[in-house]
């Protein structure tokens, strides 16, 4: 009961803080409404689409157009000439774009991070993943698993493929593996097409019909950080910077947390 009450209070506090910040931002932004093109890693999709971007767009009266993909895939697109105003990628890729002069140095901002988690179908039995040994036994006992295709460049997908190699079970699991598009490893689980799914926790939490069994055990866990930056060629740098500033507010951090992310 106390925990539920605390969660409600936290949600109200987040909403209040957001309303306050957005109210202040709106006054400065309404007169200069702009379209902001964002290229973002798919790991932030639920937090951005369902919570943060609609609130920002309503208050600032800016239209936000967003494209999601694996961070590595978006970086290749930018290198190939894709235009954007804000990029949300992993830190190393943002830093490389800064070195290339494609992102303004002073605009770089860390937003959040996500660990890798395990998805099960909602209501299914919960196998043990508390230790590395237990996790390996659970994998070997699973009839089928799903994770992102490493060839598509997702950080958690590449990590998990390498983890199977480290555990010495990659070949054994191959016939039971379903590879997915970036960010969609929990969908086959929800549909009953895979027993377990593995991906960023923030990509598992929003999927209806699936639930988060838990994070990888500590000794196997890895975190991916997500960093934003404004393009050097942004059509409206002030609007782009305002969006990034909004995404770094304490209220936004609370929403990221609700969506399975942690402070970066």
C-alpha positions in Angstrom: 0.0 0.0 0.0 2.8 2.4 1.0 4.7 1.6 -2.2 1.6 2.2 -4.4 1.0 5.5 -2.7 4.7 6.5 -3.2 4.4 5.6 -6.9 1.3 7.8 -7.3 3.0 10.7 -5.5 6.1 10.3 -7.7 4.0 10.3 -10.8 2.2 13.4 -9.7 5.5 15.1 -8.8 6.9 14.3 -12.2 3.8 15.7 -14.0 3.9 18.8 -11.9 7.6 19.4 -12.6 7.1 18.8 -16.3 4.1 21.2 -16.4 6.2 23.9 -14.6 9.1 23.5 -17.0 7.0 23.3 -20.1 5.0 26.4 -19.0 8.3 28.4 -18.7 9.6 27.0 -22.0 6.3 27.7 -23.9 6.5 31.4 -23.4 9.9 31.6 -25.1 9.2 29.1 -27.9 5.6 29.9 -29.1 6.7 32.8 -31.2 9.4 30.7 -32.9 7.7 27.4 -33.6 9.9 25.0 -35.6 10.0 21.5 -36.9 12.7 19.5 -35.2 13.9 16.3 -36.9 15.2 13.8 -34.4 17.2 10.6 -35.1 17.0 8.4 -32.0 18.0 4.9 -30.9 14.9 2.7 -30.6 15.7 2.1 -26.9 14.0 5.4 -26.0 11.0 5.0 -28.2 8.3 4.4 -25.5 9.5 7.2 -23.3 9.7 9.7 -26.2 6.6 8.7 -28.2 4.2 8.2 -25.3 5.3 10.8 -22.8 8.0 13.3 -23.5 7.7 14.4 -27.1 4.0 15.0 -27.1 4.3 17.2 -24.0 7.2 19.1 -25.4 5.5 19.6 -28.7 2.3 20.9 -27.1 4.0 23.3 -24.9 6.6 24.7 -27.2 4.3 24.4 -30.3 7.1 22.8 -32.2 6.5 19.8 -34.4 8.9 16.9 -33.6 9.5 14.4 -36.4 11.4 11.4 -35.2 13.0 8.3 -36.8 14.1 5.3 -34.8 16.7 2.7 -35.5 19.7 1.0 -33.9 22.3 3.7 -33.0 24.9 2.2 -35.3 22.5 2.2 -38.2 21.5 5.9 -37.6 25.2 6.8 -37.5 25.8 5.2 -40.9 22.8 7.2 -42.2 24.3 10.4 -40.9 27.6 9.6 -42.4 25.8 9.0 -45.7 24.3 12.5 -45.6 21.0 12.1 -43.6 19.9 15.4 -42.3 18.8 15.9 -38.7 18.4 18.5 -36.0 18.9 16.3 -32.9 20.6 12.9 -32.7 20.2 10.5 -29.7 22.8 7.8 -30.0 25.4 6.1 -27.8 28.2 8.3 -26.4 31.0 7.1 -28.7 29.0 7.8 -31.8 27.9 11.3 -30.7 31.6 12.0 -29.8 32.7 10.9 -33.3 30.1 13.2 -34.9 31.4 16.0 -32.7 34.9 15.3 -34.0 33.5 15.4 -37.6 31.9 18.8 -36.9 28.4 17.4 -37.5 27.3 18.0 -33.9 27.9 21.1 -31.8 30.2 20.3 -28.9 28.3 22.3 -26.3 25.1 20.6 -27.0 26.2 17.1 -25.9 24.0 15.8 -23.1 23.7 12.4 -21.4 20.1 11.4 -21.0 19.8 7.9 -19.5 21.1 4.3 -19.7 19.6 0.9 -20.0 20.7 -2.6 -18.9 19.9 -5.8 -20.7 16.8 -7.7 -19.5 14.9 -10.9 -20.0 11.3 -11.0 -21.2 8.8 -13.7 -20.5 5.2 -14.0 -21.6 2.8 -12.2 -19.2 1.7 -14.7 -16.5 4.3 -17.4 -17.4 6.4 -19.2 -14.9 9.4 -17.3 -13.8 12.7 -19.3 -14.2 15.8 -18.5 -12.2 18.2 -16.0 -13.6 19.7 -14.8 -10.4 23.2 -16.0 -11.1 25.3 -16.6 -14.1 25.0 -20.4 -13.6 21.2 -20.2 -13.1 20.9 -18.0 -16.2 22.8 -20.5 -18.3 20.6 -23.3 -17.1 17.5 -21.3 -17.9 18.8 -20.6 -21.4 19.5 -24.3 -22.0 16.1 -25.3 -20.7 14.3 -22.8 -22.9 12.4 -24.2 -26.0 13.0 -20.9 -27.9 14.6 -17.5 -27.4 14.5 -14.2 -29.3 16.9 -11.3 -29.5 17.8 -8.6 -32.0 19.8 -9.5 -35.1 23.4 -8.4 -34.4 23.9 -7.7 -38.1 21.5 -4.7 -37.7 23.8 -3.0 -35.2 21.9 -2.9 -31.9 24.2 -2.7 -28.9 22.3 -5.2 -26.8 22.0 -7.6 -29.7 25.7 -7.7 -30.4 26.4 -8.0 -26.7 23.9 -10.9 -26.2 25.3 -12.8 -29.3 28.8 -12.5 -27.8 27.5 -13.5 -24.4 26.2 -16.8 -25.8 29.7 -17.4 -27.2 31.2 -16.6 -23.7 28.8 -19.1 -22.1 29.8 -21.7 -24.6 26.2 -22.4 -25.8 26.0 -20.3 -29.0 25.8 -23.4 -31.3 23.4 -25.2 -29.0 21.0 -22.3 -29.0 21.1 -21.4 -32.7 18.3 -23.7 -33.8 16.1 -22.3 -31.0 16.8 -18.7 -31.7 14.5 -16.1 -33.5 16.3 -12.9 -34.6 14.3 -9.7 -34.6 14.5 -6.1 -35.7 16.1 -3.7 -33.2 14.0 -3.2 -30.2 11.5 -6.0 -30.9 12.8 -9.0 -29.0 9.9 -9.0 -26.6 7.2 -9.1 -29.3 7.7 -12.8 -30.2 7.5 -13.6 -26.5 4.2 -11.7 -26.2 2.9 -13.5 -29.2 3.9 -17.0 -27.9 6.5 -17.4 -30.6 9.5 -17.5 -28.2 9.8 -18.5 -24.5 12.4 -15.9 -23.6 13.4 -12.6 -25.1 16.6 -10.6 -24.5 17.1 -6.8 -25.1 17.3 -3.4 -23.5 15.0 -3.3 -20.4 13.5 -0.1 -21.8 12.4 -2.1 -24.9 10.8 -4.9 -22.9 8.8 -2.8 -20.4 6.3 -1.3 -22.8 5.4 -4.5 -24.7 1.9 -5.6 -24.0 1.6 -9.4 -23.4 5.2 -9.6 -22.2 6.7 -8.8 -18.8 10.2 -8.2 -17.5 11.5 -11.3 -15.7 14.5 -9.2 -14.6 17.9 -7.8 -15.6 20.8 -10.1 -16.5 22.7 -11.2 -13.4 25.2 -8.7 -12.2 28.3 -10.5 -13.4 26.8 -10.7 -16.9 25.1 -7.2 -17.1 26.1 -4.4 -19.4 24.7 -0.9 -19.6 24.2 1.2 -22.7 24.1 5.0 -22.3 22.2 7.3 -24.5 23.5 10.8 -25.4 21.9 13.6 -27.4 23.5 16.4 -29.5 22.3 19.2 -31.8 23.4 19.1 -35.4 25.8 21.8 -36.5 23.4 22.3 -39.5 20.2 22.3 -37.4 17.5 24.4 -39.0 16.6 26.0 -35.6 19.4 25.3 -33.1 17.6 27.1 -30.3 14.6 24.8 -30.7 16.8 21.7 -30.9 18.7 22.8 -27.8 15.5 23.4 -26.0 14.4 19.9 -26.7 17.6 18.4 -25.4 17.4 20.6 -22.3 13.9 19.4 -21.7 15.1 15.8 -21.9 17.6 16.4 -19.2 15.2 17.8 -16.6 14.6 15.9 -13.3 11.0 15.4 -14.4 12.1 13.8 -17.7 14.4 11.6 -15.7 11.5 10.3 -13.7 9.6 9.4 -16.9 12.7 7.6 -18.3 12.8 5.6 -15.0 9.2 4.7 -15.4 10.0 3.4 -18.9 12.8 1.1 -17.6 15.8 3.5 -17.9 18.2 4.7 -15.3 20.1 8.0 -14.8 23.1 8.0 -17.1 
